[in-house]
């Protein structure tokens, strides 16, 4: 089945041969995708969701589709440390939780769900940045989450088995985050990309370097693939991968020109044209992308601004684009 035949609707989508995608339109902030790989009575879950309610509903849907295999998930792969891919881990009790070592370290030190819950409570006192934060994360409940940490970590590549099926894990981070992982099912020509792919939405570079992300896209283009399940957005194929690769190459080139000209990062974020990506959501993420690239280009001499400043500028860009 080609990517053009997939519908972008909430819930579980059967990809064939025991592979599934769980989609959450519209793919914007926090609305992430997950995956399930089944062989016989064995199962592997790729990512959990942003809160317990959403993850619980997803697991119930999976159990109805695959009652033997999904009744007790055997293993979970966390593709990276962002909360919308790990905050539901505690609901898969007893499963082996697999992640890159860098992902596990990031999870230990980022403050987890409690930090986001505190941000939401304090948002009214944070001005425009707080209003933006409260708006995009309003649908999610971060209270009472105790994130289950990875129980198995690796560096580089790792093969895991699901019954008689092999799932190849490729560590391609640092890129979007410090420890991004792709999960590839070669027998079924399916890949689960985590947030190395945002389809129909602007990617956000929290870590970099951007070259690693571009290489990750090229790796996928070189694989034998039919179906690509992104971290956010609709199911795609290699065309979706190529589109993200092109976006990254474009913003790297445009940001470099402004960095070399001495333009401040905030001004560069406002100045870069995103007209070719007008149909993609969350264009305000250019703020974070430019700030990360300025830090990279300067060898760290231009550090990332505080998160509050980034959210305030994103809020400004979002407001101006809507005006």
Backbone torsions as a table, in degrees:
resi	resn	phi	psi	omega
1	UNK	NA	131.2	-178.7
2	UNK	-83.5	161.5	-178.7
3	UNK	-61.2	-27.8	-177.3
4	UNK	-66.8	-19.1	-177.5
5	UNK	-90.2	-9.0	-178.7
6	UNK	-79.2	138.0	172.6
7	UNK	-93.0	145.4	179.2
8	UNK	-98.3	86.9	-178.9
9	UNK	-132.6	153.9	-177.2
10	UNK	-66.4	137.1	174.1
11	UNK	121.0	-165.2	-172.7
12	UNK	-89.7	131.3	179.1
13	UNK	-120.7	123.9	179.3
14	UNK	-81.1	124.4	-178.7
15	UNK	-95.3	-13.7	-178.1
16	UNK	107.9	149.4	174.5
17	UNK	59.0	33.1	177.1
18	UNK	83.4	11.1	176.5
19	UNK	-105.4	138.5	-178.8
20	UNK	-135.6	154.3	169.7
21	UNK	-123.4	136.9	173.8
22	UNK	-109.2	116.9	-172.0
23	UNK	-109.4	147.1	176.9
24	UNK	-132.2	86.7	174.8
25	UNK	-63.4	148.0	13.5
26	UNK	-98.9	13.1	178.3
27	UNK	82.1	4.7	180.0
28	UNK	-74.4	-163.7	-175.2
29	UNK	-47.0	116.5	174.3
30	UNK	86.8	-17.1	-176.8
31	UNK	-89.8	81.3	-171.9
32	UNK	-96.0	166.4	174.9
33	UNK	-103.6	163.5	174.8
34	UNK	-141.3	176.1	-178.8
35	UNK	-142.3	162.2	176.6
36	UNK	-140.1	131.5	176.0
37	UNK	-120.5	126.3	-173.5
38	UNK	-127.1	139.6	168.2
39	UNK	-144.0	112.7	-175.2
40	UNK	64.3	-124.6	179.1
41	UNK	-96.4	8.7	-177.1
42	UNK	-103.2	147.9	-178.3
43	UNK	-147.2	150.7	175.2
44	UNK	-131.5	124.8	176.7
45	UNK	-97.4	131.7	175.0
46	UNK	-104.3	103.8	176.6
47	UNK	76.7	149.3	168.2
48	UNK	-109.4	-172.5	-171.8
49	UNK	-112.4	-173.1	-165.3
50	UNK	-77.1	-22.1	175.5
51	UNK	-147.1	176.8	-173.4
52	UNK	-72.1	-38.4	179.9
53	UNK	-60.8	-47.1	-179.4
54	UNK	-65.5	-42.5	-178.8
55	UNK	-66.9	-40.3	179.3
56	UNK	-61.2	-44.0	178.7
57	UNK	-63.5	-40.1	178.0
58	UNK	-62.2	-47.4	-178.6
59	UNK	-62.9	-38.8	177.4
60	UNK	-63.1	-40.6	177.3
61	UNK	-63.5	-42.2	179.1
62	UNK	-64.6	-39.2	179.9
63	UNK	-66.1	-33.7	176.3
64	UNK	-67.9	-36.3	-178.8
65	UNK	-76.1	-37.1	-176.6
66	UNK	-133.7	74.3	-171.8
67	UNK	-60.8	-35.3	-180.0
68	UNK	-73.2	-48.0	-170.8
69	UNK	-80.5	-39.7	-173.9
70	UNK	-90.3	-4.8	176.9
71	UNK	-60.8	-34.6	175.4
72	UNK	-139.9	100.1	-179.6
73	UNK	-62.3	127.4	-177.8
74	UNK	-80.7	-35.0	-177.4
75	UNK	-151.9	154.3	177.3
76	UNK	-128.5	136.9	168.5
77	UNK	-107.8	123.1	169.6
78	UNK	-93.2	116.1	-176.2
79	UNK	-71.5	-23.9	176.2
80	UNK	-169.2	-179.2	-166.7
81	UNK	-89.8	-8.3	-177.7
82	UNK	-60.0	142.6	-173.6
83	UNK	-58.7	-31.7	-178.8
84	UNK	-73.2	4.2	175.1
85	UNK	-124.1	-2.0	-176.3
86	UNK	-137.0	-15.8	-169.9
87	UNK	-67.0	-17.3	177.5
88	UNK	-93.2	8.2	-175.2
89	UNK	-54.3	-36.1	-173.9
90	UNK	-64.0	-17.9	-178.8
91	UNK	-82.0	-4.1	177.7
92	UNK	-109.8	59.5	-174.1
93	UNK	-60.5	134.7	177.4
94	UNK	86.9	-11.9	178.9
95	UNK	-74.9	148.8	169.3
96	UNK	-73.6	126.3	-179.9
97	UNK	-106.1	117.1	-172.9
98	UNK	-108.9	134.6	177.3
99	UNK	-156.0	163.1	171.8
100	UNK	-66.5	154.6	179.9
101	UNK	-60.0	-39.4	179.9
102	UNK	-65.4	-36.9	176.6
103	UNK	-62.7	-46.4	-179.6
104	UNK	-61.3	-41.1	178.8
105	UNK	-64.4	-40.6	179.1
106	UNK	-65.3	-40.1	178.0
107	UNK	-61.5	-36.9	-178.1
108	UNK	-68.5	-27.0	-169.1
109	UNK	-114.0	1.6	-174.1
110	UNK	-94.8	0.7	176.9
111	UNK	87.9	-12.3	171.7
112	UNK	58.2	-153.4	-175.5
113	UNK	-66.3	-31.7	-179.3
114	UNK	-61.0	-39.0	179.5
115	UNK	-62.9	-43.9	179.8
116	UNK	-69.2	-36.5	176.6
117	UNK	-62.4	-40.7	177.8
118	UNK	-65.0	-41.3	177.7
119	UNK	-58.8	-44.2	-179.2
120	UNK	-62.7	-41.8	-179.9
121	UNK	-65.8	-35.4	-176.5
122	UNK	-90.6	-1.6	-174.5
123	UNK	-55.8	-39.6	-178.6
124	UNK	-58.9	-24.3	-179.0
125	UNK	-93.2	4.7	-173.3
126	UNK	-105.1	11.9	176.8
127	UNK	65.8	-145.1	-175.5
128	UNK	-63.4	-37.6	178.0
129	UNK	-60.5	-42.7	179.3
130	UNK	-65.4	-40.0	179.1
131	UNK	-64.1	-40.1	178.0
132	UNK	-64.5	-46.2	179.5
133	UNK	-59.7	-46.9	-178.9
134	UNK	-62.8	-37.1	-179.6
135	UNK	-65.0	-50.0	-172.6
136	UNK	-74.4	-26.3	-178.3
137	UNK	-106.8	11.1	179.1
138	UNK	-56.4	-37.4	-175.6
139	UNK	-72.0	-9.4	-169.3
140	UNK	-109.3	144.3	-179.0
141	UNK	-112.0	108.2	-176.4
142	UNK	-94.3	-2.1	-179.2
143	UNK	-75.8	143.3	174.2
144	UNK	76.0	12.5	179.2
145	UNK	-91.7	128.3	173.8
146	UNK	-119.0	97.1	-170.0
147	UNK	-66.8	121.8	174.4
148	UNK	-75.0	128.8	-175.0
149	UNK	-85.1	158.7	175.3
150	UNK	-56.9	142.1	177.1
151	UNK	-105.1	-10.5	177.5
152	UNK	-141.5	126.8	179.7
153	UNK	-124.0	161.3	-179.2
154	UNK	-151.7	165.8	171.6
155	UNK	-127.0	143.5	-179.5
156	UNK	83.9	-118.2	-177.8
157	UNK	-121.3	155.2	178.8
158	UNK	-150.4	133.7	172.2
159	UNK	-98.6	129.8	174.0
160	UNK	-121.3	153.0	-178.3
161	UNK	-111.9	143.6	174.1
162	UNK	-125.7	97.2	-170.0
163	UNK	62.5	-121.4	177.2
164	UNK	-97.8	9.9	-176.2
165	UNK	-100.6	139.6	176.9
166	UNK	-100.8	134.4	172.5
167	UNK	-118.2	121.5	-177.9
168	UNK	-95.6	125.4	177.8
169	UNK	-103.7	126.3	178.9
170	UNK	-115.5	119.6	172.5
171	UNK	-80.5	117.9	-179.2
172	UNK	-114.7	-7.5	176.3
173	UNK	-84.5	166.3	10.0
174	UNK	-73.0	136.7	178.2
175	UNK	-155.4	-92.2	172.3
176	UNK	-63.2	-47.7	173.3
177	UNK	-129.6	-171.2	-174.8
178	UNK	-73.4	-24.5	-171.0
179	UNK	-137.2	44.0	-175.3
180	UNK	-62.4	143.5	-179.2
181	UNK	-133.0	140.0	169.7
182	UNK	-101.8	144.3	177.4
183	UNK	-118.9	111.8	-171.9
184	UNK	-113.6	130.2	177.7
185	UNK	-109.5	89.8	-170.2
186	UNK	-62.5	-36.3	-177.8
187	UNK	-62.9	-28.4	-176.6
188	UNK	-108.0	-0.1	177.4
189	UNK	56.1	44.1	-179.0
190	UNK	-124.0	141.3	173.9
191	UNK	-134.4	140.0	173.7
192	UNK	-108.3	120.5	-164.9
193	UNK	-101.7	-7.4	-168.3
194	UNK	53.8	-151.0	-174.0
195	UNK	-87.6	17.6	165.0
196	UNK	-67.6	-20.9	174.0
197	UNK	-126.9	124.2	163.3
198	UNK	-111.4	122.0	-179.2
199	UNK	-107.6	121.7	-177.7
200	UNK	80.5	6.8	177.6
201	UNK	-141.8	154.6	-179.7
202	UNK	-71.8	129.8	172.7
203	UNK	-63.7	161.0	176.1
204	UNK	-130.3	127.1	-174.7
205	UNK	-98.7	95.4	177.7
206	UNK	-80.0	-28.8	-172.3
207	UNK	-119.5	-58.2	-171.2
208	UNK	72.5	179.4	8.3
209	UNK	-75.1	152.7	-177.0
210	UNK	-64.1	-28.4	178.9
211	UNK	-60.2	-36.0	177.3
212	UNK	-64.4	-38.0	-179.4
213	UNK	-67.5	-42.6	178.3
214	UNK	-62.6	-40.2	177.4
215	UNK	-64.0	-37.3	178.4
216	UNK	-63.0	-40.3	176.3
217	UNK	-63.6	-41.9	179.4
218	UNK	-64.7	-38.4	176.4
219	UNK	-56.2	-45.4	179.7
220	UNK	-65.7	-39.1	178.9
221	UNK	-63.7	-27.6	-179.2
222	UNK	-85.8	-12.6	-179.4
223	UNK	-80.9	161.5	174.6
224	UNK	-83.7	97.8	-170.0
225	UNK	-132.5	141.1	169.0
226	UNK	-115.7	-38.9	-171.3
227	UNK	-123.4	129.6	-178.5
228	UNK	-122.8	119.6	178.3
229	UNK	-102.9	107.9	-176.8
230	UNK	-79.0	167.8	174.6
231	UNK	-68.1	-30.4	177.8
232	UNK	-143.3	138.9	176.0
233	UNK	102.6	-178.5	-175.1
234	UNK	-73.7	158.9	173.0
235	UNK	-59.3	142.4	-176.4
236	UNK	-140.1	-166.2	173.4
237	UNK	-136.0	-156.5	-176.0
238	UNK	-65.1	-19.7	177.2
239	UNK	-64.6	-37.5	176.6
240	UNK	-65.2	-38.8	177.1
241	UNK	-63.2	-46.5	-178.6
242	UNK	-62.7	-35.4	179.7
243	UNK	-65.8	-42.5	178.9
244	UNK	-67.2	-41.7	177.6
245	UNK	-58.5	-43.6	178.7
246	UNK	-63.3	-40.0	177.6
247	UNK	-61.2	-46.7	-177.9
248	UNK	-63.0	-42.4	178.4
249	UNK	-64.3	-37.3	179.5
250	UNK	-65.7	-50.4	-176.7
251	UNK	-70.7	-29.1	174.3
252	UNK	-62.7	-46.2	-178.6
253	UNK	-65.4	-47.0	-177.7
254	UNK	-67.3	-39.1	179.7
255	UNK	-69.2	-38.4	179.8
256	UNK	-61.4	-41.4	179.1
257	UNK	-59.3	-42.6	-178.0
258	UNK	-75.6	-34.5	175.0
259	UNK	-62.8	-47.4	-179.2
260	UNK	-64.7	-27.5	179.0
261	UNK	-83.0	-3.7	178.7
262	UNK	82.4	14.0	179.7
263	UNK	-72.4	134.1	176.2
264	UNK	-59.5	150.4	-174.9
265	UNK	-59.7	-42.8	-178.7
266	UNK	-62.6	-40.4	178.8
267	UNK	-67.1	-38.5	178.5
268	UNK	-62.6	-40.6	179.5
269	UNK	-61.8	-37.0	177.8
270	UNK	-73.4	-28.6	-169.3
271	UNK	-86.3	-29.5	-175.2
272	UNK	-68.1	126.4	179.1
273	UNK	-75.2	131.7	175.4
274	UNK	-115.4	25.0	-176.1
275	UNK	-59.4	-36.0	-179.7
276	UNK	-70.5	-11.7	-179.2
277	UNK	-121.0	30.8	-175.1
278	UNK	-63.6	-25.2	-179.3
279	UNK	-84.3	-7.6	-179.0
280	UNK	-86.2	140.4	179.8
281	UNK	-80.4	167.8	172.2
282	UNK	59.9	44.5	-178.8
283	UNK	-63.2	-20.1	179.6
284	UNK	-61.6	-15.3	-179.9
285	UNK	-66.0	-12.8	175.0
286	UNK	-56.0	-27.5	178.2
287	UNK	-59.5	-50.6	-179.5
288	UNK	-68.6	-39.7	-178.4
289	UNK	-62.4	-43.9	179.5
290	UNK	-67.0	-42.4	179.6
291	UNK	-61.3	-41.4	178.7
292	UNK	-65.7	-41.2	179.5
293	UNK	-68.0	-38.4	176.7
294	UNK	-61.5	-40.5	177.3
295	UNK	-64.0	-42.1	178.8
296	UNK	-65.1	-47.7	-177.6
297	UNK	-63.0	-30.8	-177.8
298	UNK	-89.5	3.2	-177.3
299	UNK	65.0	27.9	179.6
300	UNK	91.7	-4.4	-179.8
301	UNK	-68.2	-25.3	174.4
302	UNK	-109.6	86.2	-175.1
303	UNK	-66.9	159.9	177.1
304	UNK	-61.3	135.7	175.0
305	UNK	-63.7	161.9	174.9
306	UNK	-56.8	151.0	-175.6
307	UNK	-58.8	-33.9	178.9
308	UNK	-62.6	-39.6	177.8
309	UNK	-65.7	-40.7	179.6
310	UNK	-63.6	-42.8	-179.5
311	UNK	-68.1	-35.2	178.4
312	UNK	-64.5	-43.3	-179.8
313	UNK	-70.3	-37.4	175.2
314	UNK	-61.4	-41.1	178.9
315	UNK	-61.2	-40.8	178.6
316	UNK	-62.9	-46.8	-179.6
317	UNK	-63.9	-40.6	-180.0
318	UNK	-63.7	-44.1	179.1
319	UNK	-62.5	-45.3	-177.6
320	UNK	-66.3	-35.0	179.6
321	UNK	-71.2	-27.6	179.0
322	UNK	-81.7	-20.9	-175.6
323	UNK	-68.8	NA	NA
